[in-house]
Amino acid sequence: MPASYRPREKSALIFILKGLIPYSKENVMLAFKPNQFFNELEKISRYKRRTLELAMREAERKKLIERNTKIVRLTEKGKSRVRPFVAEHLPNNGRLMVIFDIPEEIKVARARFRRALRAWQFEKVQQSVWVTSYDHRRSVNELVAEMGLEEFVQLYECAAI
């Protein structure tokens, strides 16, 4: 996924993708009460059902999901798109801390990185020090690698004392 695009947690696409994660609340609803799934989706997104069904087709076109007869599955690409929105809390009141010093010459990348951190519920402690209680290690590492920022970003798991 391009670093410049990060979907909102309450978007129709994310809700649909979460519906394909086994045993999630959305998945159980989609499997056993599909009408309720789309009704809930209409409430969350404020989109009409037709628009939501088009979003489902768009997810298939973008290869975020795949269909085999009646079974719809999340692809690896789809899993990476939804992963930041299903992150678990770190155990024992742990915190994930990101410290970065991205040069001025690539300030556009720095701005994109900060937008992603905000979307993933990181809070700014200082200009280039951000923390969250959610386990976004994999998402942050993937984004850093995708953007080529490995030498400028450090990631720590810590606890407040």
C-alpha positions as CSV (number, residue, x, y, z in Angstrom):
1,M,0.0,0.0,0.0
2,P,1.4,3.4,-0.9
3,A,2.6,5.3,2.2
4,S,0.6,8.3,1.1
5,Y,-2.7,6.3,1.5
6,R,-3.9,5.2,4.9
7,P,-7.6,4.3,5.1
8,R,-9.7,5.5,8.1
9,E,-10.5,3.0,10.8
10,K,-14.3,3.6,10.3
11,S,-14.2,3.4,6.5
12,A,-16.5,1.0,4.6
13,L,-13.5,-0.8,3.1
14,I,-11.9,-1.5,6.5
15,F,-15.2,-2.8,7.9
16,I,-15.5,-5.1,5.0
17,L,-11.9,-6.3,5.3
18,K,-12.4,-6.9,9.1
19,G,-15.5,-9.0,8.2
20,L,-13.1,-11.4,6.5
21,I,-10.8,-11.9,9.5
22,P,-11.8,-15.2,11.1
23,Y,-13.7,-15.0,14.4
24,S,-13.8,-11.2,14.4
25,K,-17.2,-9.6,15.5
26,E,-17.6,-8.4,11.9
27,N,-16.8,-11.9,10.5
28,V,-19.4,-13.6,12.6
29,M,-21.9,-11.0,11.6
30,L,-21.1,-11.5,7.9
31,A,-21.2,-15.3,8.1
32,F,-24.4,-15.7,10.1
33,K,-26.3,-12.4,9.6
34,P,-25.2,-10.8,6.3
35,N,-28.2,-8.5,6.3
36,Q,-27.2,-7.2,9.8
37,F,-23.6,-6.9,8.6
38,F,-24.6,-4.5,5.8
39,N,-27.1,-2.7,8.0
40,E,-24.3,-2.1,10.6
41,L,-22.0,-1.0,7.8
42,E,-24.5,1.5,6.6
43,K,-24.7,3.0,10.1
44,I,-21.0,3.2,10.5
45,S,-20.1,4.6,7.1
46,R,-23.3,6.5,6.3
47,Y,-23.1,5.1,2.8
48,K,-26.0,3.5,0.9
49,R,-26.0,-0.3,0.6
50,R,-25.3,0.0,-3.1
51,T,-22.1,2.0,-2.4
52,L,-21.0,-0.6,0.1
53,E,-21.5,-3.4,-2.3
54,L,-19.4,-1.5,-4.8
55,A,-16.7,-1.2,-2.1
56,M,-16.8,-4.9,-1.8
57,R,-16.3,-5.3,-5.6
58,E,-13.5,-2.7,-5.5
59,A,-11.8,-4.7,-2.7
60,E,-11.9,-7.7,-5.0
61,R,-10.6,-5.7,-8.0
62,K,-7.7,-4.4,-5.9
63,K,-7.0,-8.0,-4.9
64,L,-7.6,-7.3,-1.2
65,I,-10.1,-10.2,-1.2
66,E,-10.7,-13.3,-3.3
67,R,-13.8,-15.4,-3.9
68,N,-14.0,-19.1,-4.4
69,T,-17.6,-20.0,-5.1
70,K,-19.4,-18.7,-2.0
71,I,-16.3,-18.3,0.2
72,V,-14.7,-14.8,0.4
73,R,-11.2,-14.6,1.8
74,L,-8.8,-11.9,2.8
75,T,-5.6,-11.9,0.7
76,E,-2.2,-11.1,2.1
77,K,-2.5,-7.6,0.6
78,G,-5.9,-7.2,2.3
79,K,-4.4,-8.4,5.6
80,S,-1.6,-5.9,5.5
81,R,-4.2,-3.1,4.7
82,V,-6.4,-4.0,7.7
83,R,-3.6,-5.0,10.2
84,P,-3.2,-1.5,11.7
85,F,-6.9,-1.4,12.6
86,V,-7.0,-4.7,14.5
87,A,-3.9,-4.2,16.6
88,E,-4.1,-5.5,20.2
89,H,-3.1,-3.6,23.3
90,L,0.4,-4.4,24.5
91,P,0.4,-6.6,27.6
92,N,1.3,-5.3,31.1
93,N,0.5,-1.6,30.2
94,G,3.4,-1.8,27.6
95,R,4.0,1.0,25.2
96,L,5.4,1.1,21.7
97,M,7.7,4.1,21.2
98,V,8.9,5.4,17.8
99,I,11.8,7.8,17.7
100,F,12.8,9.3,14.4
101,D,15.1,11.9,12.9
102,I,14.1,12.1,9.3
103,P,16.1,14.7,7.4
104,E,14.7,18.0,6.0
105,E,15.5,16.9,2.5
106,I,12.8,14.2,2.7
107,K,10.2,16.2,4.7
108,V,7.4,14.8,2.5
109,A,8.3,11.3,3.7
110,R,8.4,12.6,7.3
111,A,4.9,14.1,6.9
112,R,3.6,10.8,5.5
113,F,5.2,8.9,8.4
114,R,3.6,11.2,11.0
115,R,0.2,10.9,9.3
116,A,0.4,7.1,9.5
117,L,1.4,7.3,13.2
118,R,-1.6,9.5,14.0
119,A,-3.9,7.0,12.1
120,W,-2.5,4.2,14.2
121,Q,-3.3,6.0,17.5
122,F,0.2,7.1,18.3
123,E,0.4,10.2,20.5
124,K,3.2,12.8,20.1
125,V,5.4,13.1,23.2
126,Q,7.9,15.3,21.5
127,Q,8.2,16.4,17.8
128,S,9.9,13.1,16.8
129,V,8.9,10.8,19.7
130,W,5.6,9.1,19.5
131,V,4.0,6.4,21.7
132,T,1.0,4.1,21.7
133,S,-0.4,1.3,23.8
134,Y,-1.2,-0.8,20.7
135,D,1.0,-3.4,19.1
136,H,1.8,-1.8,15.7
137,R,5.3,-3.2,15.5
138,R,4.7,-5.1,12.3
139,S,2.9,-2.2,10.6
140,V,5.5,0.4,11.6
141,N,8.4,-1.9,10.4
142,E,6.6,-2.5,7.1
143,L,6.0,1.2,6.6
144,V,9.6,2.1,7.5
145,A,11.0,-0.5,5.0
146,E,8.5,0.5,2.3
147,M,9.6,4.2,2.7
148,G,13.3,3.4,3.0
149,L,13.6,5.1,6.4
150,E,15.4,2.3,8.3
151,E,18.4,4.5,9.2
152,F,16.2,7.3,10.5
153,V,13.6,5.4,12.7
154,Q,14.0,3.5,15.9
155,L,11.2,1.4,17.5
156,Y,11.1,0.4,21.1
157,E,8.7,-1.5,23.4
158,C,8.7,0.0,26.9
159,A,6.7,0.6,30.0
160,A,5.9,3.7,32.0
161,I,7.4,3.7,35.5
